[in-house]
Amino acid sequence: MTEDLDIRRPELRDVPRTGTVRWFKAEKGYGRVTADDGEVLFVHFADIQVDGYRALVDGERVQFVWRGGIQDHGRHRAEDVRPLDR
């Protein structure tokens, strides 16, 4: 299914998108972001662009891009994740 989405929606690659942090487990270093269009993406702490400790807060608004990366369980991976209100 994810591969089909990649083929049908190539216009989403490298385009800045916004969404909301669904959940983020700082102790594990990963979580999920729900894009404004409803897609749920994986987010890893290494992709968070902040000074200091890289973590997100549940419910926080973020901007990110998807560069075609797929994470475990077939989820797209949000990259270059930037909190909007910090």
C-alpha positions as CSV (number, residue, x, y, z in Angstrom):
1,M,0.0,0.0,0.0
2,T,2.8,2.5,0.9
3,E,4.5,1.8,-2.5
4,D,1.2,2.6,-4.3
5,L,1.0,5.9,-2.3
6,D,4.6,6.7,-3.4
7,I,3.7,6.3,-7.1
8,R,0.4,8.2,-6.9
9,R,1.7,11.1,-4.8
10,P,5.3,11.9,-5.9
11,E,4.4,15.6,-5.7
12,L,4.7,15.3,-1.9
13,R,8.4,14.6,-2.0
14,D,10.6,17.5,-0.7
15,V,7.6,19.8,-0.3
16,P,7.3,21.5,3.2
17,R,4.2,20.2,5.0
18,T,2.7,20.9,8.4
19,G,1.1,18.6,10.9
20,T,0.7,17.8,14.6
21,V,2.7,15.5,16.8
22,R,0.5,12.6,17.5
23,W,2.9,11.2,20.2
24,F,6.6,11.2,20.8
25,K,8.5,9.0,23.3
26,A,11.6,11.0,24.2
27,E,13.2,8.0,26.0
28,K,13.0,5.9,22.8
29,G,13.7,8.8,20.4
30,Y,10.8,8.3,18.0
31,G,7.1,9.0,17.5
32,R,4.4,9.8,15.0
33,V,3.3,13.0,13.3
34,T,-0.1,13.4,11.7
35,A,0.1,15.6,8.6
36,D,-2.7,18.1,7.9
37,D,-3.9,15.9,5.1
38,G,-4.3,13.0,7.6
39,E,-1.3,10.9,6.7
40,V,0.6,9.5,9.7
41,L,4.4,9.6,9.5
42,F,7.2,8.2,11.6
43,V,9.5,10.7,13.2
44,H,13.0,10.0,14.6
45,F,14.9,12.3,17.0
46,A,17.7,12.6,14.5
47,D,15.4,14.4,12.0
48,I,14.3,17.0,14.6
49,Q,15.9,20.4,13.9
50,V,16.2,22.2,17.2
51,D,19.0,23.4,19.4
52,G,19.8,21.2,22.4
53,Y,17.8,18.1,23.3
54,R,15.9,16.8,20.3
55,A,12.4,15.9,21.3
56,L,8.8,16.8,20.4
57,V,5.7,17.5,22.6
58,D,2.4,15.7,22.0
59,G,0.1,18.1,20.2
60,E,2.9,20.4,19.0
61,R,2.6,21.9,15.5
62,V,5.5,21.0,13.2
63,Q,6.8,21.5,9.7
64,F,8.5,18.7,7.9
65,V,9.4,17.2,4.5
66,W,9.1,13.7,3.2
67,R,12.0,12.7,0.9
68,G,10.7,9.3,0.0
69,G,12.0,7.5,3.1
70,I,10.0,4.5,4.4
71,Q,10.4,3.4,8.0
72,D,9.5,0.1,9.7
73,H,5.9,-1.0,9.2
74,G,5.7,0.9,5.9
75,R,5.2,4.4,7.3
76,H,6.6,7.4,5.5
77,R,9.4,9.1,7.5
78,A,9.1,12.8,8.3
79,E,12.5,14.5,7.9
80,D,13.8,18.0,8.6
81,V,11.2,18.3,11.4
82,R,10.9,21.8,12.9
83,P,8.6,22.9,15.7
84,L,6.5,25.9,14.6
85,D,6.0,27.6,18.0
86,R,9.5,27.5,19.5
